[in-house]
Amino acid sequence: MKQSIMNSNPSFDYGAFLTLETEMRRQIAIGDVTPSIFTFTFTEPGNYVFSDASNQQKIMIITVMGLGEECADPDRFV
């Protein structure tokens, strides 16, 4: 997984996401199409940027607010 320069936490541990990728590839290889759920709890505030491995133009940006911080407009989606 390639780290984006937009990430504000340079020490973020991508281990859980790499494990997810490995498991998804394993399932695809054996033809397993059973849906699965993946959850992750971000413990450090900051911006986390993820891209689709097959299309770098598809990105997901997650912003984790710190204590006392709040979104400028909590009802708006990016």
RODO-2510 file (C-alpha; in nm, 4 decimals, decimal comma):
residues 78
     n   res          X          Y          Z
     1     m     0,0000     0,0000     0,0000
     2     k     0,1469     0,3309    -0,1053
     3     q     0,1368     0,6102     0,1518
     4     s     0,0014     0,9396     0,0269
     5     i     0,1802     1,2676     0,0967
     6     m    -0,1590     1,3981     0,2100
     7     n    -0,1511     1,1757     0,5203
     8     s    -0,0774     1,3817     0,8289
     9     n     0,0347     1,0859     1,0432
    10     p     0,3647     0,9580     0,8981
    11     s     0,3848     0,6783     1,1572
    12     f     0,0410     0,5323     1,0779
    13     d     0,0465     0,1516     1,0914
    14     y    -0,1130     0,0161     0,7717
    15     g    -0,0813    -0,3432     0,8996
    16     a    -0,4560    -0,4068     0,9356
    17     f    -0,5175    -0,2777     0,5829
    18     l    -0,2380    -0,4909     0,4388
    19     t    -0,3888    -0,7951     0,6127
    20     l    -0,7276    -0,7031     0,4623
    21     e    -0,5713    -0,6833     0,1153
    22     t    -0,4085    -1,0246     0,1588
    23     e    -0,7352    -1,1813     0,2742
    24     m    -0,9320    -1,0257    -0,0125
    25     r    -0,6792    -1,1555    -0,2655
    26     r    -0,6968    -1,5022    -0,1077
    27     q    -1,0758    -1,5041    -0,1302
    28     i    -1,0675    -1,3925    -0,4938
    29     a    -0,8120    -1,6622    -0,5791
    30     i    -1,0365    -1,9399    -0,4467
    31     g    -1,3546    -1,7899    -0,5917
    32     d    -1,5038    -1,7033    -0,2537
    33     v    -1,7588    -1,4249    -0,3060
    34     t    -1,8924    -1,4277     0,0507
    35     p    -1,9366    -1,0679     0,1706
    36     s    -1,7221    -0,9664     0,4642
    37     i    -1,7031    -0,6707     0,7003
    38     f    -1,3887    -0,4787     0,7895
    39     t    -1,3744    -0,2203     1,0662
    40     f    -1,0878    -0,0081     1,1894
    41     t    -1,0637     0,2416     1,4748
    42     f    -0,8388     0,5409     1,4108
    43     t    -0,6817     0,6415     1,7427
    44     e    -0,4824     0,9456     1,6294
    45     p    -0,6343     1,2652     1,4883
    46     g    -0,5332     1,3615     1,1373
    47     n    -0,5979     1,3009     0,7698
    48     y    -0,5759     0,9524     0,6247
    49     v    -0,5838     0,9058     0,2483
    50     f    -0,6416     0,5705     0,0810
    51     s    -0,6473     0,4907    -0,2887
    52     d    -0,7943     0,2049    -0,4871
    53     a    -0,5135    -0,0336    -0,5830
    54     s    -0,6587    -0,0801    -0,9315
    55     n    -0,7362     0,2881    -0,9927
    56     q    -0,5225     0,5545    -0,8245
    57     q    -0,7806     0,8175    -0,9251
    58     k    -1,0248     0,6686    -0,6734
    59     i    -0,9405     0,7939    -0,3260
    60     m    -1,1000     0,7995     0,0160
    61     i    -1,0059     1,0694     0,2659
    62     i    -1,0788     1,0175     0,6335
    63     t    -1,0352     1,3062     0,8746
    64     v    -1,0194     1,2154     1,2428
    65     m    -1,0857     1,5082     1,4711
    66     g    -0,8953     1,5535     1,7967
    67     l    -1,0511     1,6215     2,1346
    68     g    -1,2276     1,9580     2,1319
    69     e    -1,2200     1,9803     1,7512
    70     e    -1,5259     1,9590     1,5315
    71     c    -1,6040     1,9602     1,1639
    72     a    -1,6713     2,3014     1,0110
    73     d    -2,0003     2,1662     0,8729
    74     p    -2,0844     1,8280     1,0297
    75     d    -2,3807     1,7763     0,7937
    76     r    -2,1790     1,8060     0,4715
    77     f    -2,0211     1,5091     0,2971
    78     v    -1,7137     1,5433     0,0785
***
